[in-house]
Amino acid sequence: MMEEIYHAIQLIEQEQTEEALTVLKEFLPGANDDEQFVISDLYIQLGLLPEAKEILERLYTHYPDETELKLVLSEIYIDLEDDEAALTLLNQIDSHDPHYLESLLTQADLYQTQGLFEVADHKLVTAKQLAPNEILIDFARAELSFSNGEYQRAIPHYLKVKQTKDQMAEVNIDHRLAESYAQIGEFESALEHFTQFEHEDEETLFQYGFVARQAHRNDIAIKAWESLIDLEPEYPSVYMPLADVYEEEGLIKEAYSISKRGLDFLPLNKELLLTVAGLARRNGERENSYQYAREAVAVDVGYKEAVLFLVENYREDGDDEAIIDLLTHILDQGEEDGYYLWELAKACDAVENYSEAYLYYNQAYDEFKDDVDFLKAYGYFLVEEGKHQEAKEVFQRYLSLDVTDYEIENYLERLGDSGEPS
C-alpha cells in the first residue's frame, strides 16, 4: 500500500501538488498507523498543518506514551499558535525520556516567544546541566540574551559557540558578536568580528561603517559606506555620516559631493540640507550655502541651528539687513526666541535703526537678565542712546553677577550720580 504514498511523493517532486493531495486523501482512510504518520509528515512539508494535526491527534489517542508523536504534535500546536496545548504535551515528557533534552529546548523557545525570558532561561540552564558540552544550548542561551537586549550576557555564550562553529541555524556567530560588542560600546572588539565575515547586504555594511567610525577607523568606514552606496544608492541614512567622515578627513569636496547626492533621496531632510550648506560655504559657494540653509528653514521654521547658521554667516558677510529680514520673518511665524531678539537688536543697531534695536533689546532682557555678555552689550547700547539711568541699572545687575569686572565698576562710577558719563 505504500505505493500510493510513493506515487504522491513523485507527484510532489514534479510540482503536481493537487494531484498528490488527491492521491493521499483517497488513500488515508485505509492507511495503517505507520502510513498515516508518513502522510502527516508530507502534510507538514506542504504547510497543511491542520490536516497533519488531525492525523497526529488521532494517532496520539492510540499511542499516548509515544514521545516522538508528542514532539511533532507540539511543534504543530506552536505553529498554529496553540501554546497551551503544546506545553501540555511537552510537560508530559519526563527527565528519563531520551527526548527530554529536545523537549526542554522546545519549551525554552516557546517561552521566549511569549516574552517569558526567565522561564526560558531556566529551561536552558536545566538542559545545559544534562548536556554540558552541547553547543546548541550555548547558542540558544546566546540568542535568548541577544533578543532580550542583554548583550553583555550573550557574548560569552556566543564565544563558546565560536570555538567550534562560525555559523549555526543560519546565524553568523561573528556577526552576532560584532553587534553585541557594538551595543555595549566595545567598538574595537566589534570591528574585529566585523572583519571576519562578508558584508553582502546594506544593513550590515551600514553597521560595519558605523562601528569602524566609532573605533576611529575612518578609512574602513569610508570603504564600507562607499560599498553600500555602490550596492544600494537609495540607502538614505548613509549619506550624512559619510559626508561627516569625509569632512573629518579633510576631504571637503568629496563631502560636499556626497551630501548633495544624498539630497536626491532626502530633499526635505533639514539636517542634511544644513550639512550641505556648511560644506558649500567651505567650498567657496556662498550663495549656494545660503540657499541650502534657507531651504532647511523652509522645511522647519523652528530649526534653530539653521537660523543661527544664516545669522552667523550674514554677519560675517556684513549683511545686517539680511539678518533683520530673516529674523523678523521667523518671529512673524511665531517662533519666539530670546536669541533671535538679541541678534535682531544687534543687527538693527548696526544699520543705525536705534529705536528698533532698543525695542528688541528690551524684549530680550527677561530671558538674558542673567547673561553677562548680553547685559554688557545692552548697557553700552543704552549709554550710546542717552538712556543713562537704564544703563546704570543694567550695569548694576551685571556687577551683581560678575563682581570682579573692575572696568565696568569704574565705568559705572564715571556715569556719575546724574547718570551722565564723566
C-alpha positions in Angstrom: 0.0 0.0 0.0 3.0 2.3 0.3 2.9 2.5 -3.5 0.3 5.2 -3.3 2.4 7.3 -0.9 5.5 6.9 -3.2 3.3 7.9 -6.1 2.2 11.0 -4.2 5.8 11.9 -3.4 6.7 11.7 -7.1 3.8 13.9 -8.0 5.0 16.5 -5.4 8.5 16.4 -6.8 7.0 17.0 -10.2 5.2 20.0 -8.7 1.8 18.3 -9.3 0.7 19.1 -5.7 -3.1 19.0 -6.3 -2.9 15.5 -7.9 -0.7 14.3 -5.0 -3.1 15.6 -2.4 -6.0 13.8 -4.2 -4.0 10.5 -4.0 -3.2 11.0 -0.3 -6.8 11.9 0.6 -8.2 8.8 -1.1 -5.6 6.6 0.4 -5.7 8.0 4.0 -8.9 6.2 5.3 -7.4 2.8 4.6 -3.8 3.6 5.7 -2.3 1.9 8.7 -0.8 3.9 11.6 2.7 4.0 10.1 1.4 5.1 6.8 -0.8 7.8 8.4 2.3 9.1 10.2 4.2 9.3 6.9 1.2 11.2 5.3 1.1 13.6 8.3 4.8 14.3 7.6 4.1 15.1 4.0 1.3 17.4 5.0 3.7 19.2 7.3 6.2 19.7 4.5 3.4 21.1 2.3 2.3 23.5 5.1 -1.0 21.7 5.6 -0.7 21.9 9.4 -4.4 21.5 10.3 -4.6 18.3 8.2 -1.4 17.0 9.8 -2.7 17.9 13.2 -5.9 15.9 12.7 -4.0 12.8 11.8 -1.5 13.1 14.6 -4.1 13.7 17.3 -5.9 10.5 16.2 -2.6 8.6 16.4 -1.9 10.2 19.8 -5.1 8.7 21.2 -3.7 5.2 20.3 -0.1 5.9 21.4 -0.2 8.4 24.3 3.3 7.4 25.5 5.0 7.9 22.1 7.4 10.8 22.7 8.1 11.4 19.0 4.3 12.0 18.5 4.2 14.5 21.3 7.2 16.4 19.9 5.8 16.6 16.4 2.3 17.5 17.5 3.6 20.1 20.0 5.5 21.8 17.1 2.3 21.9 15.1 0.5 23.4 18.0 3.2 26.1 18.3 2.9 26.9 14.6 -0.8 27.1 14.9 -0.4 29.4 18.0 -1.9 27.0 20.4 0.9 27.4 23.0 -1.1 25.9 25.9 -1.7 22.6 24.1 2.0 22.5 23.1 3.1 23.0 26.7 0.7 20.3 27.9 2.3 17.8 25.7 5.9 18.9 26.3 5.4 18.8 30.1 4.4 15.1 29.8 7.9 14.2 28.7 9.8 13.3 31.9 13.5 13.7 32.7 14.2 10.0 32.0 13.0 10.2 28.4 15.7 10.2 25.7 13.8 13.2 24.1 13.7 15.2 27.4 16.5 17.5 26.2 14.7 18.2 23.0 11.6 18.9 25.0 13.4 21.5 27.2 14.8 23.3 24.2 11.4 23.5 22.5 9.8 24.8 25.8 12.6 27.4 26.1 11.9 28.6 22.5 8.2 28.7 23.2 8.6 30.7 26.5 10.9 33.1 24.7 8.3 33.8 22.0 5.8 34.5 24.9 8.3 37.0 26.4 8.8 34.8 29.5 12.6 35.1 29.3 13.4 34.0 32.8 11.4 30.8 32.4 13.0 30.2 29.0 16.5 30.6 30.5 15.7 28.3 33.4 14.8 25.6 30.8 18.1 26.1 29.0 20.1 26.0 32.3 18.4 22.7 33.1 19.3 21.5 29.5 22.9 22.6 30.0 23.2 20.6 33.1 22.0 17.5 31.2 24.3 18.1 28.2 27.2 20.4 29.3 29.1 20.0 26.0 26.1 20.7 23.7 26.9 24.0 21.9 23.3 24.1 20.6 22.3 25.1 24.2 25.0 27.7 24.4 23.7 29.1 21.1 20.1 29.1 22.4 21.2 31.0 25.6 23.1 33.5 23.5 20.1 34.1 21.2 17.8 34.4 24.2 20.0 37.1 25.8 20.6 38.8 22.5 16.9 39.0 21.7 16.3 40.3 25.2 18.8 43.1 24.7 21.2 41.5 27.3 24.3 41.8 25.0 26.9 41.6 27.7 25.4 38.3 28.9 25.1 37.0 25.3 28.8 37.4 24.4 30.3 34.6 26.5 27.7 32.1 25.1 28.5 33.2 21.5 32.2 32.9 22.2 31.7 29.3 23.3 29.8 28.5 20.1 32.6 30.3 18.1 35.2 27.8 19.4 33.6 25.2 17.2 31.2 26.9 14.8 31.2 30.0 12.7 27.6 29.6 11.8 24.6 28.0 13.5 21.0 27.9 12.4 21.8 30.2 9.6 23.1 32.8 12.1 26.7 34.1 11.6 28.3 34.0 15.0 30.9 36.7 14.3 28.0 39.0 13.1 26.2 38.4 16.4 29.4 39.1 18.4 30.0 42.2 16.4 26.5 43.5 17.1 26.7 42.6 20.8 30.1 44.3 21.3 28.8 47.4 19.4 25.7 47.6 21.6 27.8 47.7 24.8 30.2 50.3 23.3 33.2 48.0 22.8 33.7 49.1 19.2 37.2 47.8 18.7 36.1 44.3 19.6 33.1 44.7 17.4 35.3 45.7 14.5 37.5 42.7 14.9 34.5 40.4 14.4 33.0 42.5 11.6 36.2 41.8 9.6 35.6 38.0 9.9 32.7 37.7 7.5 31.4 39.0 4.2 29.2 42.1 4.2 26.8 41.5 1.4 23.6 43.4 2.5 23.0 47.1 3.0 22.2 46.9 6.7 25.4 45.0 7.6 27.5 47.4 5.5 26.0 50.4 7.3 26.6 48.8 10.7 30.2 47.9 9.7 30.9 51.6 8.7 29.3 52.8 11.9 31.4 50.5 14.1 34.5 51.4 12.2 33.9 55.1 12.7 33.3 54.6 16.4 36.6 52.7 16.6 38.3 55.6 14.9 38.9 53.7 11.7 37.6 56.3 9.2 39.4 54.5 6.4 37.3 51.4 6.9 34.1 53.4 7.5 34.6 55.2 4.1 35.2 51.9 2.2 32.2 50.3 3.9 29.8 53.2 3.2 31.1 53.7 -0.4 30.4 50.0 -1.0 27.0 50.4 0.4 26.2 53.2 -2.0 27.5 51.2 -4.9 25.2 48.4 -3.8 22.2 50.5 -3.0 22.3 54.2 -3.9 18.9 54.7 -2.4 20.0 53.9 1.2 19.4 57.4 2.5 20.8 57.0 6.0 24.4 56.6 4.8 24.9 60.0 3.1 25.2 62.3 6.1 27.6 60.1 8.1 29.7 59.5 5.0 29.9 63.2 4.4 30.9 63.8 8.1 33.7 61.2 7.8 35.0 62.8 4.6 34.9 66.2 6.3 36.8 64.8 9.3 39.5 63.5 6.9 39.7 66.9 5.2 38.0 65.7 2.0 35.8 68.7 1.7 34.9 68.4 -2.0 34.1 64.7 -1.5 31.9 65.5 1.5 30.1 68.3 -0.5 29.5 66.0 -3.4 28.2 63.0 -1.5 25.9 65.2 0.7 24.4 66.8 -2.4 23.9 63.3 -3.8 22.0 62.4 -0.6 19.6 65.3 -1.2 18.4 63.4 -4.3 16.8 60.9 -1.9 16.2 63.2 1.1 15.3 66.6 -0.4 13.4 67.6 2.8 15.9 66.4 5.3 16.7 69.6 7.2 19.9 68.2 8.9 21.3 67.1 5.5 20.3 70.5 4.0 22.3 72.3 6.7 25.2 69.9 6.3 25.3 70.8 2.5 25.0 74.5 3.4 28.1 74.3 5.6 30.1 72.4 3.0 29.1 74.7 0.2 30.4 77.6 2.4 33.7 75.8 2.9 33.9 75.2 -0.9 33.5 78.9 -1.5 30.0 78.7 -2.8 28.5 81.4 -0.6 25.2 81.9 -2.4 24.5 78.1 -2.7 25.3 77.9 1.0 22.7 80.5 1.8 20.2 78.7 -0.5 20.6 75.3 1.2 20.3 76.8 4.7 17.2 78.8 3.7 15.7 75.6 2.4 16.4 73.9 5.7 14.5 76.8 7.5 11.7 76.5 4.9 11.3 72.8 5.9 11.2 73.7 9.6 10.9 77.3 10.6 11.8 76.1 14.2 15.2 74.7 13.1 17.3 76.9 15.2 20.7 75.6 14.1 19.9 76.6 10.5 18.6 80.0 11.6 21.8 80.7 13.6 23.9 79.4 10.7 22.4 82.0 8.5 22.7 84.8 11.1 26.4 84.0 11.7 27.3 84.0 8.0 25.2 87.0 7.2 27.1 88.9 9.9 30.4 87.6 8.6 29.5 88.9 5.2 28.3 92.2 6.7 24.7 91.8 5.6 22.8 93.0 8.6 19.7 93.8 6.5 19.5 90.1 5.6 19.6 89.2 9.4 16.8 91.6 10.0 14.7 90.2 7.2 15.3 86.6 8.3 14.6 87.1 12.0 11.6 89.3 11.6 10.1 86.6 9.3 10.9 83.9 11.8 9.3 85.9 14.6 6.3 86.6 12.5 5.9 82.8 12.2 5.5 82.6 15.9 9.0 81.2 16.7 9.7 83.4 19.7 13.3 83.0 20.9 15.4 85.4 23.0 18.5 84.8 20.8 16.6 86.0 17.8 15.6 89.1 19.6 19.2 89.8 20.7 20.5 89.2 17.2 17.8 91.5 15.8 18.8 94.2 18.3 22.5 93.9 17.2 21.6 94.0 13.5 19.3 97.0 14.0 22.0 98.8 15.9 24.4 98.1 13.1 22.2 99.7 10.5 21.5 102.6 12.9 17.9 101.7 13.4 18.3 102.5 17.1 14.6 102.6 18.1 14.1 99.1 16.8 17.3 98.0 18.4 16.1 99.4 21.8 12.8 97.6 21.4 14.4 94.2 20.7 17.0 94.6 23.5 14.2 95.4 25.9 12.2 92.3 24.8 15.2 90.1 25.1 16.1 91.4 28.6 13.9 89.0 30.6 15.5 85.9 29.0 19.1 87.2 29.3 19.0 89.2 32.5 21.5 86.7 34.0 23.7 86.6 30.9 26.8 88.9 31.4 27.6 89.2 27.7 24.1 90.4 27.0 24.0 92.8 29.9 27.3 94.4 29.0 26.2 94.9 25.3 22.8 96.2 26.4 24.4 98.6 28.9 26.7 100.1 26.4 23.9 100.5 23.9 21.8 102.3 26.4 24.6 104.7 27.2 25.0 105.4 23.4 21.3 106.1 23.3 21.5 108.5 26.2 19.4 106.3 28.4 21.9 106.5 31.2 19.7 105.7 34.1 18.6 102.5 32.5 22.2 101.8 31.6 23.2 102.1 35.3 20.5 99.6 36.3 21.7 97.2 33.7 25.4 97.6 34.7 24.5 97.2 38.4 22.8 93.9 37.6 25.8 92.9 35.6 28.1 93.6 38.5 25.9 91.5 40.8 26.8 88.6 38.6 30.4 89.4 37.9 31.9 91.3 40.9 35.4 91.0 39.5 34.9 93.2 36.5 36.5 96.4 37.8 36.5 98.0 34.4 32.7 98.1 34.4 32.6 99.1 38.0 34.8 102.1 37.2 32.7 102.9 34.1 29.6 102.8 36.2 31.2 105.3 38.7 32.1 107.6 35.9 28.5 107.8 34.8 28.0 109.9 38.0 25.0 110.5 40.1 23.4 112.4 37.3 23.6 109.4 35.0 25.9 111.2 32.7 29.4 109.7 31.9 32.1 111.8 33.4 
